[in-house]
Amino acid sequence: MWNETVFFEAMKIVGLCVMWYSSSASGNIVGKMLLTDFPYPMTVTMVQLISISVYLTPLLRLKSVSTSSGHVASIPRNYYMKMIIPLAMGKFLASVSSHVSIWKVSVSYAHTVKATLPLFTVILSRILLGVKQTMYIYVSLLPIIGGVVIATVTELSFDIIGLFSALFSTMGFSLMTIFSKKCLKDTGMHHMRLLVMLARWSALCFFPIWFTYDVRRILINLDTVTSNIKLTTVLILLLLDGFFNTLQNLIAFTILALVSPLSYAVANAMKRIVIITASIMMLRNPVTPVNCFGMFVSILGVMCYNKAKYEQNKAFEREMILPQIQSDSNLLLQGYNNMSKDIRFQNGILSNSKLHMDNTHQFSQSWEPDSKYLEIPSVEKKQRDSRNYYHV
């Protein structure tokens, strides 16, 4: 029975990982196909944000996650201005930059550059929060940097805008990761609720810019757009891209709730490998063996970083637990040593003399208390049951 439960749980996680990898790879491939003939990354981002809100809101209500109105009432307005709104703006800018990178360079190269996420996380955490890392973590960043450099030098479809867009997107998502954790800790909000809230605020804040810039350009160049790709095809690809993006976000959070952080990090690194491989096979973008080697080294560096980060977190937890255990042990020992001798006498515990008792329960050897315990409280003499009287 136990083996069957473990087996079905493992198969559930494997199935979720397959769905996660499939939805992520499909979303990236669809996004590349869409942006090649429909070069409006801001519009693609708006569709994704709206899709998250449309698809996840009913699901959150079905899962009995607290409604947004309740959270709005409980979160102070100044916190919105200091945390929620900046996070929403960062999400939009990072998403747009990610789509620009996929538009300008190959999906495989864009995701190789995005493997530098741990590098930005370490640097920004040190600058903004003063968090120090172990030497092992700093060393694990070296293969990530080396792999990205190799992939950049040997990339056949290299574009400077695509490179910097991918780097800016990675830095933006790194900042979001850092401050999203702080926001969840401060508010106690459900993580999926925060995702929906950021998607709504992102779409709301940038709607005027999107409408003024992208919508106007689309309307002006509509004939050019429809000459390259059918309008119905554009709409279908936009809907598919929004659906796959929402699905991969949902599955990612579900897997994170089922497995350990280290297992999730390894699965996330494997997801990047699947995306790179699937994009090379489906989109037929040219790569060289050295380019593939650089991608492999960067992904391997990410796995090493995840392992080092996990070990650091476990060591920190042990350091937090051990002092508490030692403190509790010292308190118990001190409490016992300070126990008054008269109470110990009443319970039949005599620590300063040898106790001898004959059949009539009389002491053959007397003892004298310390000077500060000269006055011993009188105890009512009662017949003791020999079965309840123990030698100590």
C-alpha positions in Angstrom: 0.0 0.0 0.0 2.8 2.4 0.9 4.7 1.5 -2.2 1.6 2.2 -4.3 1.1 5.6 -2.7 4.7 6.6 -3.3 4.6 5.3 -6.9 1.4 7.3 -7.7 2.8 10.4 -6.1 6.0 10.1 -8.1 4.0 9.5 -11.3 2.0 12.6 -10.5 5.1 14.7 -10.2 6.6 13.3 -13.4 3.3 14.0 -15.2 3.3 17.6 -14.0 6.9 18.0 -15.1 6.1 16.7 -18.5 3.2 19.1 -18.8 5.4 21.9 -17.5 8.1 21.3 -20.0 5.6 20.9 -22.8 3.7 24.1 -22.0 6.9 26.1 -21.6 8.5 24.8 -24.8 5.2 25.3 -26.7 4.8 28.8 -25.4 8.3 29.8 -26.5 8.0 28.2 -29.9 4.6 29.8 -30.5 5.9 33.1 -29.3 8.9 33.0 -31.7 6.5 32.1 -34.6 4.2 34.9 -33.7 6.9 37.6 -33.2 8.6 36.7 -36.5 5.6 37.8 -38.6 4.0 40.0 -35.9 6.8 42.1 -34.4 4.8 43.7 -31.5 6.2 42.3 -28.2 4.2 44.8 -26.1 1.0 43.4 -27.6 2.1 39.8 -26.9 2.9 40.8 -23.3 -0.6 42.5 -22.8 -2.3 39.3 -24.1 -0.3 37.2 -21.6 -1.2 39.5 -18.7 -4.9 39.5 -19.5 -4.8 35.7 -20.0 -3.4 35.2 -16.5 -6.2 37.3 -15.0 -8.9 35.7 -17.1 -7.9 32.1 -16.6 -6.7 32.1 -13.0 -9.3 34.2 -11.3 -12.1 31.5 -11.6 -9.6 28.8 -10.6 -8.6 30.7 -7.4 -12.3 31.1 -6.5 -12.8 27.4 -7.1 -9.8 26.6 -4.8 -11.3 28.9 -2.1 -8.4 31.3 -2.3 -9.4 34.6 -0.6 -10.8 37.2 -3.0 -8.9 40.2 -4.2 -11.2 42.7 -2.5 -10.4 41.3 0.9 -6.7 41.6 0.2 -7.1 45.1 -1.1 -8.8 46.1 2.1 -6.1 44.6 4.2 -3.1 46.0 2.3 -2.3 49.7 3.1 -2.4 52.1 0.2 1.2 53.2 0.8 2.3 49.6 0.5 0.7 49.5 -2.9 2.7 52.5 -4.0 6.0 51.2 -2.5 5.8 47.5 -3.4 2.8 46.3 -5.5 2.9 48.9 -8.3 6.7 48.8 -8.7 6.5 45.0 -8.9 3.8 45.2 -11.5 5.8 47.7 -13.6 8.8 45.5 -13.3 6.8 42.4 -14.4 5.6 44.3 -17.6 9.1 45.6 -18.5 10.7 42.2 -17.9 8.1 40.4 -20.0 8.4 42.9 -22.8 12.2 42.6 -22.8 11.9 38.8 -22.8 9.7 38.9 -25.9 12.1 41.4 -27.6 15.0 38.9 -27.0 13.0 36.0 -28.5 12.1 38.2 -31.4 15.7 39.3 -32.1 17.6 36.2 -31.4 17.0 32.4 -31.4 15.0 30.9 -28.5 18.0 28.7 -27.6 20.4 31.6 -27.3 17.9 33.7 -25.4 17.4 31.0 -22.8 21.1 30.4 -22.5 21.5 34.1 -21.6 18.6 33.8 -19.1 20.7 31.2 -17.3 22.5 34.1 -15.7 19.5 34.6 -13.4 21.5 33.3 -10.4 24.3 35.8 -11.1 21.9 38.7 -11.0 20.2 37.3 -7.9 23.5 37.0 -6.0 24.7 40.5 -7.0 21.3 42.3 -6.4 20.8 40.5 -3.1 24.2 41.6 -1.9 23.6 45.2 -3.0 20.0 45.7 -1.9 19.7 43.3 1.1 23.3 42.8 2.2 23.0 39.1 1.8 26.3 37.3 1.8 26.9 33.9 0.0 29.3 31.1 0.6 32.4 30.6 -1.5 30.8 27.6 -3.1 28.0 29.7 -4.5 30.4 32.3 -5.9 32.4 29.5 -7.6 29.3 27.9 -9.1 28.7 31.2 -10.9 31.8 30.8 -13.0 30.6 28.1 -15.3 27.4 30.1 -15.9 29.3 33.1 -17.0 31.8 31.0 -19.0 29.0 29.1 -20.8 27.1 32.3 -21.7 30.3 33.8 -23.1 31.0 30.8 -25.2 27.4 30.7 -26.5 27.6 34.4 -27.3 30.8 34.2 -29.2 29.6 31.3 -31.3 26.0 32.4 -31.8 25.2 32.5 -35.5 22.1 34.7 -35.1 23.7 37.1 -32.7 22.0 40.5 -32.2 23.1 43.1 -29.7 19.5 44.2 -29.0 18.5 40.6 -28.4 21.5 40.1 -26.0 20.8 43.2 -23.9 17.0 42.5 -23.9 17.7 39.0 -22.5 20.0 40.4 -19.9 17.6 43.2 -18.9 14.8 40.6 -18.7 16.8 38.3 -16.5 17.7 41.2 -14.2 14.1 42.2 -14.0 12.9 38.8 -13.1 15.7 38.5 -10.6 14.5 41.7 -8.9 10.9 40.4 -9.0 11.9 37.2 -7.3 13.7 39.0 -4.5 10.9 41.5 -3.8 8.0 39.1 -4.5 9.3 36.9 -1.6 9.3 40.0 0.6 5.8 40.9 -0.5 4.5 37.4 0.2 6.1 37.5 3.7 4.8 41.0 4.5 1.2 40.4 3.4 0.7 36.7 3.8 -1.0 36.7 0.4 -1.4 33.5 -1.6 1.3 33.3 -4.3 -1.2 32.8 -7.1 -3.3 35.7 -5.9 -0.1 37.9 -6.1 0.5 36.7 -9.6 -3.0 37.7 -10.7 -2.8 41.0 -8.9 0.5 41.9 -10.6 -0.9 40.9 -14.0 -3.9 43.2 -13.5 -1.9 46.1 -12.3 0.7 45.6 -15.1 -2.0 45.7 -17.8 -3.7 48.6 -16.2 -0.5 50.7 -15.8 0.8 50.2 -19.3 -2.5 50.2 -21.1 -2.2 53.8 -22.2 1.3 53.2 -23.5 0.4 50.1 -25.3 -2.7 51.7 -26.9 -0.8 54.8 -28.0 2.3 53.0 -29.3 1.5 49.4 -30.4 -2.2 49.7 -31.4 -1.5 52.8 -33.5 1.4 51.1 -35.3 -0.7 47.9 -35.9 -3.6 50.0 -37.4 -1.2 51.9 -39.6 0.7 48.8 -40.8 -2.3 46.5 -40.9 -1.9 45.8 -44.6 1.7 44.9 -44.2 0.9 42.7 -41.2 -1.9 40.8 -43.0 0.3 40.3 -46.1 2.8 38.3 -44.0 0.4 36.4 -41.9 -3.4 36.0 -41.7 -5.2 38.0 -39.0 -7.0 34.9 -37.8 -3.6 33.1 -37.5 -2.3 36.1 -35.4 -5.3 35.8 -33.1 -5.0 32.1 -32.7 -1.3 32.4 -31.9 -1.9 35.1 -29.4 -4.5 33.0 -27.6 -2.3 30.0 -27.6 0.7 32.0 -26.3 -1.4 33.4 -23.5 -2.8 30.0 -22.6 0.6 28.3 -22.5 2.1 31.1 -20.4 -0.7 30.8 -17.9 -0.5 27.0 -17.8 3.2 26.9 -17.2 2.9 29.5 -14.4 0.2 27.4 -12.8 2.0 24.1 -13.1 5.3 25.7 -11.8 3.6 26.8 -8.6 1.9 23.4 -8.2 5.2 21.5 -8.5 6.9 23.9 -6.1 4.3 23.0 -3.5 4.9 19.3 -4.0 8.7 19.0 -4.0 11.7 20.4 -2.2 13.3 23.6 -3.3 16.3 21.7 -4.6 14.2 19.3 -6.7 12.3 22.3 -8.1 15.5 24.1 -9.0 16.8 21.0 -10.8 13.5 20.5 -12.6 13.6 24.2 -13.6 17.1 23.7 -15.1 15.9 20.7 -16.9 13.0 22.7 -18.3 15.5 25.2 -19.8 17.3 22.3 -21.5 14.0 21.0 -22.9 13.1 24.5 -24.3 16.5 24.9 -25.9 16.4 21.4 -27.4 12.8 21.7 -28.6 13.4 25.1 -30.2 16.4 23.9 -32.1 14.5 20.9 -33.4 11.2 22.7 -34.2 12.5 26.0 -35.5 15.6 24.7 -37.2 17.8 27.5 -36.0 21.5 26.8 -36.9 23.9 25.9 -34.0 27.5 24.8 -33.8 29.0 22.1 -31.5 30.9 24.8 -29.6 27.6 26.8 -29.2 25.9 23.7 -27.8 28.9 23.2 -25.4 28.4 26.7 -24.1 24.7 26.1 -23.5 25.5 22.9 -21.7 28.1 24.5 -19.4 25.8 27.4 -18.4 23.0 25.0 -17.5 25.4 22.8 -15.6 26.5 25.9 -13.7 22.9 26.6 -12.8 22.5 23.1 -11.3 25.7 23.6 -9.3 24.4 26.9 -8.0 21.1 25.4 -7.0 22.9 22.7 -5.1 25.2 25.2 -3.4 22.2 27.4 -2.5 20.3 24.5 -1.0 23.3 23.4 1.1 23.7 27.0 2.4 20.0 27.2 3.4 20.2 23.9 5.2 23.3 25.0 7.1 21.5 28.3 8.0 18.5 26.3 9.4 20.8 24.2 11.5 22.5 27.2 12.9 19.1 28.7 13.9 17.9 25.4 15.5 21.0 24.4 17.5 21.2 27.5 19.7 17.6 27.1 20.6 18.1 23.5 21.6 21.1 24.4 23.7 19.2 27.2 25.4 16.3 25.0 26.3 18.7 22.3 27.7 20.5 24.9 29.8 17.2 26.2 31.2 16.2 22.7 32.2 19.5 22.0 33.9 19.5 25.3 35.7 15.9 24.8 36.8 16.8 21.4 38.2 19.9 22.6 40.0 18.0 25.5 41.6 15.2 23.3 42.9 14.9 23.9 46.6 16.2 21.2 48.8 13.2 21.2 51.0 11.0 20.3 48.0 13.4 17.5 47.1 13.3 16.3 50.7 9.5 16.2 50.5 9.8 13.9 47.5 12.3 11.6 49.1 15.3 13.0 47.2 18.4 13.5 49.3 21.4 14.5 47.3 23.9 15.5 50.0 23.9 12.2 51.9 23.6 8.5 51.5 20.2 7.2 52.1 19.7 4.0 54.1 16.3 2.7 55.0 15.4 -0.3 57.0 12.1 -2.1 57.1 10.6 0.5 59.5 11.5 3.4 57.0 14.0 5.0 59.4 17.2 6.7 58.3 20.3 5.2 59.8 22.4 8.2 58.8 21.4 11.8 59.4 22.2 14.8 57.2 22.5 18.4 57.8 21.1 21.1 55.5 23.1 24.1 54.3 23.0 27.2 56.4 20.5 29.0 54.2 18.1 26.1 54.6 18.2 25.9 58.4 14.4 26.4 58.6 12.8 23.4 56.9 9.1 23.8 56.4 7.1 21.4 58.6 5.6 18.5 56.7 2.6 16.7 57.9 3.7 13.2 58.8 1.7 10.5 57.1 2.1 6.7 56.8 3.9 6.0 53.5 3.0 3.2 51.3 6.2 1.2 50.8 5.1 0.5 47.2 5.3 4.3 46.5 8.6 5.0 48.2 11.7 4.7 46.0 15.4 4.9 46.8 17.2 7.6 44.9 
